[in-house]
Structures are given as C-alpha cells and as structure tokens.
C-alpha cells in the first residue's frame, strides 16, 4: 500500500521539527518529539522496500505521510531542503496552532506565513521551497512499512 500525499502544512511542521532539533535518528529508525516535547513518534524506514512507517495521527488515521516521516526523510538526506527555512520555523507550537484553528490547515498556513514574514522570510522563496519538497515526496512513491501503529496519547 502506498502513502497518500500530505497537505503541504505537514512539510512546514517537518521543517519546524528539524529547526527545533526534535528528531533523533539511529540507523533506519527515528524518534520525533512533538512540539510540546511531551510525546514522541517512532519512525521506521526501509530504503530497499522504499517504505516508511510512523505512529503519528496523520499516518494512522488519515493514511497520508505525516510530518514525522517527512522530517525523518529530510534528516536522513532522502529529501533535500534549505536549512534556513527549518531555522525560520523554530519554536512554533504546532499542536496549539492546530487546536486554535481546529485543524483548518488553510488558516494555519496563513498564520505561519504571517509569522515567517515577521521573521524576515521571503514568502515567495519559502513557498517555492515547499513546492520543491512536495515534488520530492511525490517522486519517492513511498510504501507503507508493515501495519499501521496507533499514535501515542497525550498533548
């Protein structure tokens, strides 16, 4: 089974995860800590099978590649990205924002772009980078690695 494509906001979250250094990789496995730092997700990757699995909510409930997997692939060098944008997204409390906007990703995206503008980021360049990463994800055509794993509880 192949992963569905994620909403682009999940790329923002993955970049923020890298900016915050909330990911620890050991071999083909990773731990990705939530922006609250109160829980973590486990990511497993098999390059030969072209497959990945993570126990985040998006992967489990929605069937699309969630931000922990995207962050893992970026950190592992499978998806190229500009580090300046990861640094620009540092310190954002994603869960709080998603709750505030009731998981309306368009509102979240607008809010984040406003934050980035205030931080001096060129939004055109940023949007181009997001599109580039999205294209890379699409071209990977990643499969699901084993059975889906229930996400951890908590905030």
C-alpha positions in Angstrom: 0.0 0.0 0.0 1.3 3.4 -0.9 1.1 6.5 1.3 -1.2 9.3 0.2 0.3 12.8 -0.3 0.2 15.0 2.8 -1.2 18.5 3.0 1.6 21.0 2.4 1.3 22.2 6.0 2.9 18.9 7.1 6.1 20.0 5.3 6.1 23.2 7.4 5.7 21.0 10.6 8.6 18.8 9.4 10.8 21.7 8.8 9.9 23.1 12.2 10.8 19.8 13.8 14.3 20.0 12.2 14.7 23.6 13.2 13.9 22.6 16.8 16.2 19.6 16.6 13.3 17.4 17.8 14.5 14.3 15.9 16.9 11.6 16.9 18.0 9.1 14.2 19.7 5.8 14.8 20.1 3.7 11.6 16.8 3.2 10.0 14.8 4.3 13.0 14.0 7.7 14.4 12.3 9.4 17.4 10.4 12.6 16.5 9.3 14.6 19.5 6.2 16.7 19.4 6.4 20.5 19.6 5.2 20.2 23.2 8.0 17.7 23.9 5.6 15.6 25.9 5.4 12.7 23.5 7.4 11.2 20.6 6.6 9.3 17.5 8.6 6.4 16.2 9.6 6.3 12.5 10.9 3.2 10.7 12.4 3.3 7.2 13.4 0.6 4.8 15.2 2.0 1.8 15.3 -1.3 -0.1 11.5 -1.7 0.2 11.0 2.0 -0.4 8.8 2.0 2.7 8.3 4.0 5.8 6.0 3.9 8.9 5.4 6.3 11.7 2.9 6.2 14.6 1.6 9.8 14.2 -2.1 10.7 13.9 -2.0 11.7 10.2 -0.3 8.4 9.2 -2.6 6.3 11.4 -6.0 8.0 10.9 -5.7 9.8 7.5 -3.3 7.5 5.6 -1.0 10.2 4.4 2.6 10.7 5.1 2.8 12.6 8.4 5.3 15.2 9.5 7.5 12.8 11.5 8.2 10.7 8.4 8.9 13.8 6.3 11.2 15.1 9.0 13.0 11.7 9.1 13.4 11.7 5.3 14.8 15.2 5.4 17.2 14.5 8.3 18.4 11.3 6.6 19.1 13.2 3.3 16.4 11.5 1.2 14.6 14.8 0.7 16.7 17.9 0.1 15.7 21.1 1.9 17.1 24.5 2.7 18.1 24.7 6.3 17.3 28.4 6.6 13.6 27.6 6.3 13.9 25.0 9.1 15.6 27.6 11.3 12.8 30.1 10.4 10.1 27.7 11.7 11.9 27.1 15.0 9.9 27.4 18.2 6.4 27.1 16.8 4.0 25.1 18.9 2.1 23.2 16.2 -0.4 21.4 18.4 -1.5 24.7 19.9 -2.0 26.3 16.5 -3.8 23.3 15.1 -6.2 23.3 18.1 -6.6 27.1 17.7 -7.7 26.8 14.1 -9.5 23.4 14.6 -7.2 21.7 12.1 -8.1 24.1 9.3 -4.8 23.9 7.5 -5.5 26.9 5.3 -5.9 29.1 8.4 -2.8 27.5 9.9 -0.8 28.1 6.7 -1.8 31.7 6.6 -0.9 32.2 10.2 2.5 30.6 9.8 3.2 32.7 6.7 2.4 35.8 8.7 4.9 34.6 11.4 7.5 33.9 8.8 7.1 37.4 7.2 7.6 39.0 10.7 10.7 36.9 11.0 12.0 38.4 7.7 11.5 35.4 5.5 10.7 35.9 1.8 7.3 34.1 1.4 7.8 33.5 -2.4 11.1 31.7 -1.8 9.6 29.8 1.1 6.5 28.7 -1.0 8.8 27.6 -3.8 10.8 25.5 -1.3 7.6 23.9 0.0 6.6 23.1 -3.6 10.0 21.6 -4.3 9.8 19.4 -1.2 6.3 18.3 -2.1 7.5 17.3 -5.6 10.3 15.2 -4.0 7.9 13.5 -1.7 5.7 12.7 -4.6 8.5 11.3 -6.7 9.6 8.9 -3.8 6.3 6.9 -4.2 6.7 5.6 -0.7 5.0 2.4 0.5 3.7 1.6 4.0 6.2 -0.4 6.0 4.1 -3.0 7.8 0.9 -2.5 9.8 -0.1 1.0 11.0 0.8 1.6 14.6 -1.6 3.6 17.0 -0.3 7.0 17.9 0.8 7.9 21.5 -1.7 9.5 23.8 -1.3 13.0 25.3 -0.6 16.5 24.2 
